[in-house]
């Protein structure tokens, strides 16, 4: 069974959304959502990073991050997947409750159910790259491996 998610308010899989209110520390700063982190990294090394980090909502962070009047970092296309991996990993490391939700998906396929994003989600055609779903599944695999390594299956690898 494929697990589809999109809105941050959906139960139980809304926590997979980059808009979900699950903040984390990464790169020496607090990020309110993974969307804030992801969008800010488009401008690493500039004043725009803190502006986006302090955005009142993830939607606002996304709007600012997509504003092409700001100078997008030159290597963005090359690093964007790694930026997303780091944000997702930090988010699920910081929150045991959502880590359990992710681990409880077993080995099911996870798909961001959006028809507007062919790269991060399934896209209008339904056969998009689903890179966010892939990153979530890779994160799940790593969490399972960590869990097996620590031998703590009851608490999602957290002691």
N, C-alpha and C positions, 0 to 999 in steps of 0.2 A: 504494500500500500504506500503510495507516495504521500508525503506530508507537505501540504501547501501552506504558506504563511504570507502575510503582507502587513496588515495593520498592527501597530504596537499594542492596541487594546484587545486583540483577539486572544481568547483563552483556549488552550494553554500556550500556543506557539507564537504569540505576539512578541515574546521576549527575543525571538530570532531577528526581529526588525532592528535596523540601525537606529530607529527612532525610539526604541524602548528606553525607559528611564532607569538604566542600569549603568551608573557612572563607574569610573575606574581611574587609577593612577597609571600614567604611562609617560615616559620621557620626562619624568620629574614634574609633571603637572597633573591636575585633576581634570578629567573630561566628563561632562554630564551625560553624554551618550557616545556611542561609537560613530554616529553621524557627525557630531562635532569634531571628533578626532580626524576622521577621514577627510572631511572638507577642509579643515585647517592645514592638513599636510600638503595640500595642493600649493601652499604658499610658504613652505618651510623656510625659515631664516628671514621672514619679513614681519612687519608689524601686523599684517592681516591674520596671522596665526592666533594672537590673543583676542583680537576682535571676534573671530569666529568661535573661539573657545568660550567666550563669555556671552555668546548669543543666547537670548532668552528661551528659545525653543530649538529643537532639532530641525524643524522646517526652516526657521530663520538661518540657521547655520548652513543648511543646504542651499538656500537662495543666495547667500553671500558666496559660498564656495563655487556656485555655478555662474557667478557674475564674471563674464569674460573681460570686464574693464580692469580687473585685477590681473597682475602678471603671473600666469600659471608657471610653475616650475618646469624647466625644460625636460627633465627626465620623468615627468608624471606618467606617461603611458607605460614606461618600463617599471616603475615602482608601485603603481597603484594597487596591484594585487597583494604585494607584500604589506603595504600599509593596511589594507583591509584585514589580512591575516593577523597582523599584530593587534589591531583593535578588537577583533572578535576573540582572540585568545585572551587578551587582558580582561575583557568584559566577563567571559565565562570563568576565568580564574578568580575574579573578585566576588562572584555571587553564587553561593552554593545552591540556592533555590533554582536558578535557571540552568545551572550545570546539570542538576538532576533531570530537568525537563529534556535537555539535549541528550543526555545519556539514555534516557528512557525511550528515545526514538529507535533504539536498537540499530539495525542496519538498513532502515528504510531510507529511501531517497527523500531529500529535503529540497523543495523548490520555492523560490521567491515568486509568488503568483502575481506578477505585474505584466500588463500588456504594453507598458510604456518603456520598458528597459530590456533590450535584447542582450545586453552584456551581463548585468548583475542578476537579472531575472530570466523568466521564460520568454518574455517578449510577446508581441502581438501574434506571431506565428505559432507560439507554443513550443518552439524548439530553440529558444535562445540559449546563450552560453551558461546561464544560471551560475555565474561565478560566486555569488554570495552563498547560494545553496551548497556549492562544492566546498567552499571554505568552511562552512558550518559542519559539513560531513567530515572534512579532514580534521577539524578541531575535535569533533566527537571521537574520531579514531585515536587521536593523541590522548584525549582524556581517558578513554578506555585503557590504553596502554599504561598511562600513569597509575590508574586505579589498580590494574593487575600488578604493577611493580610495587605499589605500597601495600597491596593485599587488603585494602579497605573498600569493599564493595558496597557497604551499607551507607556510606556518606560521600559518595562521588569522589573518592580519593582525598577527602579533607579529614584531617585528624584534629 
